[in-house]
Amino acid sequence: MREGMIPAILGTAVAATGATLLKRNPAAGYGILGFGLAHIVLGAIDLFEHR
């Protein structure tokens, strides 16, 4: 498995969880969504860096 794929996949799952929490608890939802998006970005950087 390519380096950076695991953080990108986990970031997608965390971002989806944060998006579903936005209606119930917006503060926590945005925090979790941001955390997931950061992992997606860092995973994408690793994927492009280690071609």
C-alpha positions, 0 to 999 in steps of 0.5 A, spaced: 500 500 500 502 506 498 505 511 503 499 516 505 493 512 503 491 510 510 491 517 513 487 519 507 482 513 508 482 514 515 481 522 514 475 521 509 471 516 515 473 522 520 470 527 515 464 523 514 463 522 521 464 530 523 459 532 517 454 527 520 455 531 527 453 538 524 446 537 525 446 535 532 452 538 535 455 544 530 461 545 534 464 538 535 462 537 528 466 542 525 472 540 529 472 533 527 470 535 520 476 539 520 481 534 523 478 529 518 480 534 512 487 535 515 488 528 514 486 528 507 490 533 505 496 530 509 495 523 506 494 527 499 501 530 500 504 524 502 501 520 496 504 526 491 511 526 494 512 519 494 510 517 487 
